[in-house]
């Protein structure tokens, strides 16, 4: 069983581009992928596809048909976003799967992904624009201490420590630990 990386995905594009991009994730729908559309390997959304598309289309309210908008949603990846979207799983099944670079170019979207994988304690930052220009970085998660009970947990640099809930006491609020 794999470890899971959870990511916030911000996609920017037209109505058509964002819809197509969302359709590339494996969802809770039956069938779980869109017939004939190449999808992201081992990349999952835990909602019905149309629910996400409807939320995304709300971002276009009062905008012209050709305008762009941005929409953020959560996805999970087997092992890492990198191995599911960039190099690894997509190459193992080229007929059905697509890389992030190819999807951004085909869908004319720009994407920012921030993910964390708490089993191996790393975070990823991935960006790709509609020209296929890709940036990827990986770093260790920060050790953080609960303000209430002192429990040590790991968080990504982009996570809001004020809102983070402690798995031990249930209270919110962490401080980054001094590096040793």
N, C-alpha and C positions, 0 to 999 in steps of 0.2 A: 504494500500500500504506500503511495507516495506521500511526501509532505506536501502541504498546499501553500501556495503564495496567493495572498489576497491583494487585489489592486483596485485603486481608483483610476478610472479611465475617463479622460476628458477628450471628447472628439469635437472638432470644429469643421463645419462644412455646410452644404446645402441640405435641404430636406431629403433629397434623393440620396445624397452621399452618406448622411448619418444613418438613414434607414438601411442602406446596403451594408454599412459597417456593422451595425447591431445584428443584422441577419447572419453574420459570419460566426457568431458565438453559438456553442451548443447550449440549448435551453431545455426547460421543463416541458416544452411542447411535444406533441406526437405528430409527426416525427420530430426528433430533437434537432435536426438540421434542415435547412431549406434545400429541397430537391434541385439538383443541378448547380448549386452555388458552392464554390470552394469555401471551406470554413477554417477557423483557427483550431489547430490541433490541441486537444485536452484543455480547452479554454471554455469555462462554463459561466452562465448567468443563472441565478436561481429565481428567475421570474419567467412568466410567459413573455415571449418575444414581443408580442403586440403591446403589452403593458409598457415596456420600455420605449417602444417606438412612439406610442401615444404621449408619454411624458416628454420625449425629445421634441415632438412636433409642437408641444405647448410653448417651447422656447421661440418658436417662429411667429407667435401671435403678434399681429399688427406689423409684420414685416412683409416686404415685397417678395414675390415668388423666387427671384434670383438671389435674394439675400442669404447670408450665412448666419449661423448661430452656433453656440457651444452647448454641449450636454455632457454631464458627468454621471457615470454609473459604476457599479461594483462588479467585478468578475473574479473568478478564482482559476488558478493555473496549477496543473500537476507539476510539482517541483519548483518551477520558476516561470515567470513571464518570458524570459529570454528563451528558454528551451521550447516553449510552446509557440512563440510568435516569430522568433528570429532564426535560431539555428538549433536543430535537433529533430524534434517531432515533425515539423512541416516537411523536411526533406525525406523522411521515412515513408511518407504517403503523398507524393507530389500530385497525384491524380485528383485527390479529394481536398487536400489541405493547401493553405495559402500562407505566405509570410506576411508580416506586418508591412514591410516595404511595398510588396506587390498590392496589398489591399489598399494602402493609402493612395497609391498611384491610380489604381482602378476606380476607387470610390471618390477621388478628389477631396480627401479629408486630411487634416492634421490631427495628430494624437499625442497626448501626454499621459504616461502611465507612471504611477508611484505604487509599488507593491512591497509587501513585507512577507517574509517566510520565517516564522518564529521557531521552527524546529532547528534550523541551522543558523538562525539569528542573522539574517541578512536582509537588506532592502535593495530595491532596484529603482532606477529612474530611466525611463525610456521615452524618447520623443522621436517622432517621424513626421515629416511634412508631406504635402501632396506631391512633391517632386521625388519623394523617396529618400530624402536626406535623413539618415538615422543617427541618433546618439543613444548610447547605452552606458550606464555606469552601475556598479554594484559596490556596496559597502556594508560593514557590520552594523547591526542595530545598536543603539545606545542603551546602556544600562541605566535604569531609572528607578527611583525610590518613591514608594507611596508616602505621601505626607501624613497619612493617618496611622498606618500600622507598620511602615518601614519595609514592606514586601518589595523585593527587587524584581522588576519586569523589564522586558526589552521593547523598545519602540523605535520607529523610523524617524528620521529627521523632519519629515513633513507632517507627523502626527501631532495633534493638539493635546499636550500633556495636561492642560486644565480640565479637559473633557474626558480624559482616559479613565476608565473604571478599573479599580483594583480587583483582580481575581480572588484575592484573599478576603478582603473586608467589604468590598462593594462600594467603597467611597471613591470619589473622583479627585484627581489631582496628584501629579507626579513631578518630581524634580530630577533632572539629569544628574547622574553621579559623576564625581570627579574621575577623570581617567587615571588609572594607576600606573 
